[in-house]
Amino acid sequence: MSISDVRLGQIAARFAELEARLASGTLEGDAFVAASRDYAELEPVARVAAEVVSMRGELVSLQTLEDPDPDMRALAEEEIFRLKGQLPETERQLAIAMLPRDAADVRPAMLEIRAGTGGDEAALFAADLYRMYERYAAEQGWRVEMVSANASDVGGFKEVVANVTGSGVFAKLKFESGVHRVQRVPVTESGGRIHTSAATVAVLPEPSEVDVQIEDKDLKIDIYRASGAGGQHVNTTDSAVRITHLPTNLVVICQDERSQHKNKAKAIQVLRARLYEKMRDEAHDAEAEARKAMVGSGDRSERIRTYNFPQGRVTDHRINLTLHRLPEILEGPGLAEMIDALIAEDEAKRLAAMDA
């Protein structure tokens, strides 16, 4: 889509205004924070817009050039050809930069992985997915902190919840929500038969306390002794915390820390993220009950992605992308190509919708 010269002028003027305000030294407190945020959001748009303005201006100058020297005219024709080839792609980059952004894209995220169909093998696969996201996060320069985990008897996870912090976390991880299916020979299979199992992934943007205020009167807090794997403190101290949010009946359990207070703080953190996602769903009718839809029931048929070990491939069914690089993807770095492809597809769809 082509952006008008008037719109380009508006972008440049707004960016110059923000630069001047920030440089004036007169902004303080919330006003400075707001202006800094606006500047950071507009800067990549203004940078590409300036490039488009420059290319368009150069193209006009060359097309109106009247030079009797045939060599100069030949050079001008070559430059015109180059600019005409590059300008549409630069204009497309600008259109993408101007697409409305989800306000949650800049937020940290709560990553929830649960074993689905497949018993012990599903729990082992849930652990594989968790390690994959840990490694991908490390490549992105993000920090992953486990909030709670329910380990299975064979070493996997029945459920694991982690907080992922860094730059643009939710913008990239939000496309990972859904059912992930694995096809492989389980370690417990003596006959060498391939089994199909599944795990669900939910990625929730993490809100601030200002976004979601939780009243003490709305909480029912139960303290009890932790159970399962977890060290010597298990079953010896009342440190596990179960919080029920009475207005919504959302329940969060955390028992990984030795301290009851730390478990309570982590449980509140998870609860706030789930309440924020619920608010987002209710605010967007098209995404009503989105969290339930994005993870489904954990059944094998509701998959967004398949990890096929015998063939060494990973297929994302939403964009029909297959990469024969399964080990590299599970190690983290290879996942970037798949996530980038999902982001590009989303941008293309939104551009097409705006052009329609």
Sequence and secondary structure as in RCSB ss.txt:
>XXXX:A:sequence
MSISDVRLGQIAARFAELEARLASGTLEGDAFVAASRDYAELEPVARVAAEVVSMRGELVSLQTLEDPDPDMRAL
AEEEIFRLKGQLPETERQLAIAMLPRDAADVRPAMLEIRAGTGGDEAALFAADLYRMYERYAAEQGWRVEMVSAN
ASDVGGFKEVVANVTGSGVFAKLKFESGVHRVQRVPVTESGGRIHTSAATVAVLPEPSEVDVQIEDKDLKIDIYR
ASGAGGQHVNTTDSAVRITHLPTNLVVICQDERSQHKNKAKAIQVLRARLYEKMRDEAHDAEAEARKAMVGSGDR
SERIRTYNFPQGRVTDHRINLTLHRLPEILEGPGLAEMIDALIAEDEAKRLAAMDA
>XXXX:A:secstr
    HHHHHHHHHHHHHHHHHHHHT   HHHHHHHHHHHHHHHHHHHHHHHHHHHHHHHHHHHT   S HHHHHH
HHHHHHHHHHHHHHHHHHHHHHTS   GGGGS EEEEEEE TTTHHHHHHHHHHHHHHHHHHHHHT EEEEEEEE
E TTSSEEEEEEEEESTTHHHHHGGG EEEEEEE  TT SS   EEEEEEEEEEE   TTTS   GGGEEEEEE 
  SSS TTTTTS  EEEEEETTTTEEEEE  SS HHHHHHHHHHHHHHHHHHHHHHHH GGGTTHHHHHHTT  G
GGEEEEEETTTTEEEETTTTEEES HHHHHTSTTHHHHHHHHHHHHHHHHHHHHH 
